[in-house]
Amino acid sequence: MTISVIGAGPAGSYSAYLLAKEGFNVNIFEEHNIVGKPIQCTGITTSFISNYINTNADFIVNKIDTVRVYSKNNSLEFKLKKKNIVMDRYGMDNYFLNKALDIGAELNVSHRFIGTRDGQITFKNNGKIISLNKEIVVGADGPNSQVAKSFGFIGKKDNLLGLQATIIGEFEEDVFQVFLGNKISPGFFAWIVPENRSRARVGLAVRNSQDKAYFENFIRNQGKVVDRQAGLIPVYNPKMQTEMDSVFLVGDAAGQVKATTGGGILYALMAAEELACALKNHKSYEKGWKKRLGKSLSTHLLLRNCLNRFTDKEYDQLLEMLKHEKVKKLIQDYDREFPIVLLIKLSLFQPGLLRYISKVI
Ligand SMILES: Cc1cc2nc3c(=O)[nH]c(=O)nc-3n(C[C@H](O)[C@H](O)[C@H](O)COP(=O)(O)OP(=O)(O)OC[C@H]3O[C@@H](n4cnc5c(N)ncnc54)[C@H](O)[C@@H]3O)c2cc1C
């Protein structure tokens, strides 16, 4: 069986690696001529990434042990038990790609998937149209998935627009800063992720492209902008279809992204594992990934919908409640990837927090 993986981001390349390892014949098709560029990502994850990479690899840019959150009139700092990892996305994407190539997958760059017809899949390659037999197709082609559109997958997902600049200035090397508030980034948050003392990735996300002024306001006075990036961040839709006959969606194409933070790298890697397991064992991929990740993704979505209703004053109050020492310790110790256990424990220590959240749901 030949598997055509569309897209060589982390979801595509890691799926290709795992599937080739299971003995499938795997072809990767990437629309760009270079894998990993353009970069449209901050590249920060929790330490959970150490399950997939060596955290001393050469594409690790920084390790951060402090998260500082600001609201309009309040702030709160957490020391993380396990450091967050900041990666160079070009390096990370090529790390997963090389794993796939080393085990026998083949790469076709400058191949843009454009559609399907009569049992074939069609690509544009430097102006030429190429059609190949469709056997198994993995749509790992990001938030605007052409695979999802062409095969008529049911369920629409909304996308936020992530805007980011690389800035040369003065930064705290160990501190990931998060800014909450309706005047800063309504419906999301703004971030400063340092690469080192003099260089940081600074960004936010907006719902509409007309709202880009929030970004310009935020980066003003942060330092010298040396690079700008923009990309879509899908909002998880639990009803979205991700499997149809022999076509599967994984990563951003399937909307497998944490709605609280927009982080999708780790969920893409975990979903790739579920895909390889399903194809190997002739089981349902959708059931498999939903069993493992569905509840966490839905909890992130619930929290996001709740946060989106907060006023600036409520953000101030929320940070105040989180200052309770036992609550702070819980947040420091628990991984933000999987929020359910944390929420349950938080409700035991600080019942007011859940009452407060349910008030605005
Ligand atoms: C501004 C911003 C900041 C972010 N920061 C973080 C972060 O700090 N941490 C985190 O975990 N997540 C972050 N994310 C989200 C993260 O980037 C994605 O969740 C992750 O890249 C998903 O991987 P993927 O492989 O599914 O998709 P992608 O990385 O988007 O890869 C898709 C690949 O498919 C290719 N492709 C697209 N269409 C076609 C086609 N028709 N034919 C062939 N190839 C195609 C693309 O060129 C690309 O190589 C951020 C996103 C944005 C926009």
The ligand as an SDF file (V2000), in Angstrom:
LIG
                    3D

 53 58  0  0  0  0  0  0  0  0999 V2000
    2.1120   32.7160   14.8090 C   0  0  0  0  0  0  0  0  0  0  0  0
    2.0060   31.2790   15.2660 C   0  0  0  0  0  0  0  0  0  0  0  0
    2.6810   30.8750   16.4050 C   0  0  0  0  0  0  0  0  0  0  0  0
    2.5820   29.5430   16.8470 C   0  0  0  0  0  0  0  0  0  0  0  0
    3.3040   29.1790   17.9480 N   0  0  0  0  0  0  0  0  0  0  0  0
    3.2500   27.9050   18.3910 C   0  0  0  0  0  0  0  0  0  0  0  0
    4.0310   27.4960   19.4960 C   0  0  0  0  0  0  0  0  0  0  0  0
    4.7840   28.2820   20.0840 O   0  0  0  0  0  0  0  0  0  0  0  0
    3.9180   26.2010   19.9090 N   0  0  0  0  0  0  0  0  0  0  0  0
    3.1080   25.2950   19.2830 C   0  0  0  0  0  0  0  0  0  0  0  0
    3.0180   24.1360   19.7140 O   0  0  0  0  0  0  0  0  0  0  0  0
    2.3620   25.6630   18.2280 N   0  0  0  0  0  0  0  0  0  0  0  0
    2.4310   26.9330   17.7440 C   0  0  0  0  0  0  0  0  0  0  0  0
    1.7170   27.2930   16.6340 N   0  0  0  0  0  0  0  0  0  0  0  0
    0.9160   26.2620   15.9610 C   0  0  0  0  0  0  0  0  0  0  0  0
    1.8330   25.3330   15.1620 C   0  0  0  0  0  0  0  0  0  0  0  0
    2.6090   26.1030   14.2820 O   0  0  0  0  0  0  0  0  0  0  0  0
    1.0060   24.3120   14.3990 C   0  0  0  0  0  0  0  0  0  0  0  0
    0.0680   23.7250   15.2610 O   0  0  0  0  0  0  0  0  0  0  0  0
    1.9050   23.2160   13.7980 C   0  0  0  0  0  0  0  0  0  0  0  0
    2.7860   23.7610   12.8820 O   0  0  0  0  0  0  0  0  0  0  0  0
    1.0280   22.1490   13.1380 C   0  0  0  0  0  0  0  0  0  0  0  0
    1.8170   21.3000   12.3520 O   0  0  0  0  0  0  0  0  0  0  0  0
    1.2320   20.6810   10.9860 P   0  0  0  0  0  0  0  0  0  0  0  0
    2.3050   19.8030   10.4600 O   0  0  0  0  0  0  0  0  0  0  0  0
   -0.1180   20.1650   11.2220 O   0  0  0  0  0  0  0  0  0  0  0  0
    1.0190   21.9420   10.0210 O   0  0  0  0  0  0  0  0  0  0  0  0
    2.0860   22.9150    9.3720 P   0  0  0  0  0  0  0  0  0  0  0  0
    3.2550   23.1050   10.2660 O   0  0  0  0  0  0  0  0  0  0  0  0
    1.3150   24.1080    8.9320 O   0  0  0  0  0  0  0  0  0  0  0  0
    2.6090   22.1330    8.0940 O   0  0  0  0  0  0  0  0  0  0  0  0
    1.7960   21.9660    6.9560 C   0  0  0  0  0  0  0  0  0  0  0  0
    2.7170   21.7170    5.7760 C   0  0  0  0  0  0  0  0  0  0  0  0
    1.9090   21.4230    4.6330 O   0  0  0  0  0  0  0  0  0  0  0  0
    2.3640   22.1780    3.5200 C   0  0  0  0  0  0  0  0  0  0  0  0
    1.2070   22.3630    2.6310 N   0  0  0  0  0  0  0  0  0  0  0  0
    0.1210   23.1530    2.8320 C   0  0  0  0  0  0  0  0  0  0  0  0
   -0.7530   23.0130    1.8030 N   0  0  0  0  0  0  0  0  0  0  0  0
   -0.2090   22.1250    0.9540 C   0  0  0  0  0  0  0  0  0  0  0  0
   -0.6390   21.5570   -0.2890 C   0  0  0  0  0  0  0  0  0  0  0  0
   -1.8260   21.9030   -0.8400 N   0  0  0  0  0  0  0  0  0  0  0  0
    0.1650   20.6600   -0.9040 N   0  0  0  0  0  0  0  0  0  0  0  0
    1.3560   20.2940   -0.3430 C   0  0  0  0  0  0  0  0  0  0  0  0
    1.8330   20.8080    0.8150 N   0  0  0  0  0  0  0  0  0  0  0  0
    1.0460   21.6950    1.4620 C   0  0  0  0  0  0  0  0  0  0  0  0
    2.8910   23.4610    4.1420 C   0  0  0  0  0  0  0  0  0  0  0  0
    3.8040   24.1230    3.2670 O   0  0  0  0  0  0  0  0  0  0  0  0
    3.5560   22.9410    5.4050 C   0  0  0  0  0  0  0  0  0  0  0  0
    4.8730   22.5380    5.1760 O   0  0  0  0  0  0  0  0  0  0  0  0
    1.7790   28.6080   16.1560 C   0  0  0  0  0  0  0  0  0  0  0  0
    1.0830   29.0190   15.0080 C   0  0  0  0  0  0  0  0  0  0  0  0
    1.2050   30.3320   14.5610 C   0  0  0  0  0  0  0  0  0  0  0  0
    0.4720   30.7510   13.3250 C   0  0  0  0  0  0  0  0  0  0  0  0
  1  2  1  0
  2  3  1  0
  2 52  2  0
  3  4  2  0
  4  5  1  0
  4 50  1  0
  5  6  2  0
  6  7  1  0
  6 13  1  0
  7  8  2  0
  7  9  1  0
  9 10  1  0
 10 11  2  0
 10 12  1  0
 12 13  2  0
 13 14  1  0
 14 15  1  0
 14 50  1  0
 15 16  1  0
 16 17  1  0
 16 18  1  0
 18 19  1  0
 18 20  1  0
 20 21  1  0
 20 22  1  0
 22 23  1  0
 23 24  1  0
 24 25  2  0
 24 26  1  0
 24 27  1  0
 27 28  1  0
 28 29  2  0
 28 30  1  0
 28 31  1  0
 31 32  1  0
 32 33  1  0
 33 34  1  0
 33 48  1  0
 34 35  1  0
 35 36  1  0
 35 46  1  0
 36 37  1  0
 36 45  1  0
 37 38  2  0
 38 39  1  0
 39 40  1  0
 39 45  2  0
 40 41  1  0
 40 42  2  0
 42 43  1  0
 43 44  2  0
 44 45  1  0
 46 47  1  0
 46 48  1  0
 48 49  1  0
 50 51  2  0
 51 52  1  0
 52 53  1  0
M  END
$$$$
